[in-house]
């Protein structure tokens, strides 16, 4: 039982430390995309401290692709945060672009 608790504690601690490191990866010059209506927007604001003004919501892989193609400097985004299944679909469709 102690071994299982230790593994759980270690995994949780690692997750917390990883999230803390992520918040420093974004400057005020970057815009970040997330799925419209997803929990991810709230997570990005509260856990990674990304300003609401830097978050853009999208409802399709095509919109993600268009925004990523533009980049932040041209009205798009530089990063996408979404659930793994949706990101896998996006990467399968637009991997080479």
C-alpha positions as CSV (number, residue, x, y, z in Angstrom):
1,X,0.0,0.0,0.0
2,X,2.8,2.4,0.8
3,X,4.4,1.8,-2.6
4,X,1.2,2.7,-4.4
5,X,0.8,5.9,-2.3
6,X,4.5,6.8,-3.0
7,X,3.9,6.4,-6.8
8,X,0.8,8.5,-6.6
9,X,2.5,11.2,-4.7
10,X,5.5,11.2,-7.1
11,X,3.2,11.4,-10.1
12,X,1.2,14.2,-8.7
13,X,4.3,16.1,-7.7
14,X,5.8,15.7,-11.2
15,X,2.6,17.0,-12.7
16,X,2.6,20.1,-10.5
17,X,6.2,20.8,-11.3
18,X,5.6,20.4,-15.0
19,X,2.7,22.8,-15.0
20,X,4.8,25.4,-13.1
21,X,7.5,25.1,-15.8
22,X,5.0,25.5,-18.6
23,X,3.8,28.9,-17.5
24,X,7.2,30.4,-18.2
25,X,7.2,29.1,-21.7
26,X,4.8,31.8,-23.0
27,X,5.5,35.4,-23.2
28,X,3.0,38.2,-23.8
29,X,3.8,38.1,-27.5
30,X,2.1,34.7,-28.1
31,X,-1.5,33.8,-28.7
32,X,-2.8,30.4,-27.8
33,X,-5.7,28.5,-29.3
34,X,-8.0,26.1,-27.6
35,X,-11.3,24.3,-28.4
36,X,-14.4,26.5,-28.1
37,X,-16.4,25.5,-25.0
38,X,-13.6,23.3,-23.6
39,X,-12.4,23.2,-20.0
40,X,-9.0,24.0,-21.4
41,X,-9.5,27.8,-21.6
42,X,-10.1,28.0,-17.8
43,X,-7.1,25.7,-17.2
44,X,-4.9,28.0,-19.3
45,X,-6.0,31.1,-17.4
46,X,-5.9,29.7,-13.9
47,X,-3.1,27.2,-14.0
48,X,-0.7,28.6,-16.6
49,X,-1.7,32.2,-16.0
50,X,-2.2,33.0,-19.6
51,X,-4.1,36.2,-20.0
52,X,-7.7,36.0,-21.4
53,X,-6.6,38.4,-24.1
54,X,-4.0,35.9,-25.4
55,X,-6.5,33.0,-25.7
56,X,-8.4,32.3,-28.9
57,X,-11.2,29.7,-29.2
58,X,-11.7,27.6,-32.3
59,X,-14.3,25.0,-33.2
60,X,-12.6,22.9,-36.0
61,X,-9.3,21.5,-37.1
62,X,-9.5,23.7,-40.1
63,X,-9.7,26.8,-38.0
64,X,-6.7,25.6,-35.9
65,X,-4.7,25.1,-39.1
66,X,-5.5,28.5,-40.5
67,X,-4.6,30.2,-37.2
68,X,-1.4,28.3,-36.9
69,X,-0.5,29.1,-40.5
70,X,-0.8,32.8,-39.8
71,X,1.1,32.8,-36.5
72,X,0.6,35.4,-33.7
73,X,2.2,38.2,-35.7
74,X,-0.5,37.9,-38.4
75,X,-3.6,37.5,-36.3
76,X,-3.3,33.7,-35.6
77,X,-1.8,31.6,-32.8
78,X,1.5,30.0,-32.0
79,X,0.3,27.1,-29.8
80,X,-2.7,24.9,-29.4
81,X,-3.9,23.3,-26.2
82,X,-6.6,20.7,-26.6
83,X,-7.4,17.2,-25.5
84,X,-5.2,14.4,-26.8
85,X,-7.7,12.7,-29.2
86,X,-8.4,16.0,-31.0
87,X,-4.7,16.9,-31.2
88,X,-4.0,13.4,-32.7
89,X,-6.7,14.0,-35.4
90,X,-5.3,17.5,-36.1
91,X,-1.7,16.2,-36.4
92,X,-2.8,13.3,-38.6
93,X,-4.5,15.7,-41.0
94,X,-2.0,18.5,-41.0
95,X,1.3,16.8,-40.0
96,X,3.3,17.7,-43.1
97,X,2.0,21.3,-43.3
